[in-house]
Amino acid sequence: MERFTVHTGQAAPLRASDVDTDQIIPVRFLTRLTKAGYGRDLFADWRDDPGFVLNRPPYARATILVAGPNFGTGSSREGAVYALTDYGFRAIIAPRFGDIFTGNAYQNGLLPVVVPTTVVERLWALLERRPAAPVTVNLVEQRVHAHGIDVPFDIPTDVRGRLLAGLDDIGTTLRHTDDIAAYEARRRPALPTTARRMRP
């Protein structure tokens, strides 16, 4: 998993709330066996509209999405996160996220950043007034920076550490393979057995 430390990029103002995972990627596109290739189907039903934000330059190159509250709610499909990361997004800024979406995002190196609604509205206004204004998401300092905007955000300490190191749950476990092997070697003789002992 790619490390997340500091990311500066183009941001897209998605003026929508309650964006559920079926809107992020409709279920009919969930046919892939790998994470790759989902990006072309991101927001598939909305991208038919030429005015949709990701159809307009410079937002089409966005790597940060600024959305309304309740982003990523609904069904627990990892494909929603795969589509966002495969498209190129590194961070989503919103006032609130779906719980399962948040967990899936952490496991795939996508940073969901919770900020107050007033901050999202200021970012929307900035990005519509100055579309090319860069936005920085700094996980090291836990702050979002943009033109005239500088706000902190919270993230669980263990999740922050794993994202900074580029580790998902499997990667974290693999850091302890020697300890796991040693434990299994000690534990094996004490394991219960179903084999019947022969009486002398």
N, C-alpha and C positions, 0 to 999 in steps of 0.2 A: 504494500500500500504506500502511495506517495506521502511523504511527510508534509505536514501543514505547519508553517511557521508564520510567515507574513505574505499576504497576497494582495497585490494591487492590480486592478483591472477595470475594464468597462463594466458598468452596472446597468441593468435594465429595470425600469419601474413597471412592475406588474400590478396595476391598480385593481386588485381583486382579492376578496377574502373568501374563506371556506373553500380553498382550492384543494379538492380531495385527490387521492391517488389515481382515480379513474380519469380525472381531467388531465393529470400530469402525463399518464400514458394509458389509453383505453385498453381494456382487457384483451381485445382481439389481436393486439400486437405482442402479447406475452407468449411467444412461441420459441424463443431462443434458448439454447442450452448454455450459453456463456453470457457474460456481462456486456460484451462488445456488440455494437450495432443498434442499441436501443435509442441512441440520440436522434436518429432521423425521424423517429416516431414520437418524440417529445411534444406534448400539447398538440397531437395530431389533428384533433377536431377543431381546435382554435386557430391553427396555422392556415386553415382554408381561407381565413379572413385576411385580406392583404393589409389591413390596418393593425393586425395583432402586433404587439410590441416587438416580438422576436423576428418579425418579417421586415422591420424597418431599420435602416442603418442609422447610427452605428450600433444600435442595441443587438443586432443579429450576431455581433461578435462578443456579446456579454459573457463574463465569467462569474459575475455576481448578480443574483436576482434579488430584488427588493419587493416583497409581497405583503399583502394584508394578513390579518390574523387568521389562525387555524389553517395554516398551509400544511399539506401532507396528511390530512385526516382521512378517514374512510378505511378501506380494506388494507391489510398489512402486506402490500406487495412490494418486494424489493425492487421490482422492475422500475418503479418510480424513481428510486435513487439511481439505478443503473442508467436510466434515460438522461437524468440531469448531469451525471458525471460524464457519460459518454458524449453528451453535447458539448461539454467543456466547463460546466459550472464547478467552482471550487467552494462557494459559500452561498447560502440563502439567508437573507436578513428579513425577519418578520417579527411581529409582536408575540406570536404563539405558534407552536407546531404540534402536529399529532405525535403522541408518545412513541408509537411503533416506528413511524417515519424517522423520528429523531435517533432511535437506536440503530436503524438501518443506515442512516447517514453516517453516524460515527464509525460503523464497521467498514464503510467504503471510502473514508477520507473526505467526505463532504461535510462542511462545517455549517450547522444551523445556528444562526446568531439571533438571540432574542433581545430585542430593544423595545422601548415603549412605542406606542402608536404615534405619538407626537414626533419621534425621531424618524419613523418610516415616512410620515407625511412631509417632513423637511427634506428627506432624501428624494422622495418623488418629485417635489417641487424643484429641487436642485437639478435633477437629471433631466427634467423636461425643459428647464430654462437653459441648462448647459449640458447637452447630451453627451459630450465627450469628457465631462469631468470625471477624473479617476476616483475610485473609491478604494480604500485600503482596509483590509481586515487583518488586524495584527493579533494573532493568537498568543504570541509571547507576552505582549503587554495587555492582552484582553481589551482591545479598544478598536472602534471603527472610526476611521478618519475620512473626511471628504472636505470639500471646499467650505470652510466655516463650520464644520460639524466635527466634533470629537467627543465620543461617548464610550463609556466602559460597557462591558458585557460579562455575564457570569457563565461559567461552564464547570461541571464537576472536575475536581482536581485529577482524578485518575484518568478521565477521558482526555483532558488536556494533555497529560503526559504521554498517553498512547498516540494521540494525533501528532504531537511534536516529534515523536520517535518514528512515526509511520507504521504503527503496529495495530492490527486488528486482534480479535480474541485468539485466533490461531497463532499469529506471530508472537503474541505475548506468551502463550503456552510454550512455544518452541524455544523460548529463551531459557526454559528450565528443564530441557530434556535430560541433562546429566542428573539433576536432582530427582526427576521422575524415575529414571532408570535405577538409581541407587535405592529409592524407596521400594520399587517393585522387587528388587533383588532381596531386600530385607524382609519384605512382607510375604513373599511366596512360600517359604517353609511353614508359615503359620496359617496358611489358607485352609479352610475346611475341605474335607474330601468326602465324596459319596462312596468311595471304594470300601468294601467290607474287608476287615482285617481277618486273616486266617488264624484260627486258634491253633496253638501248638499241639 
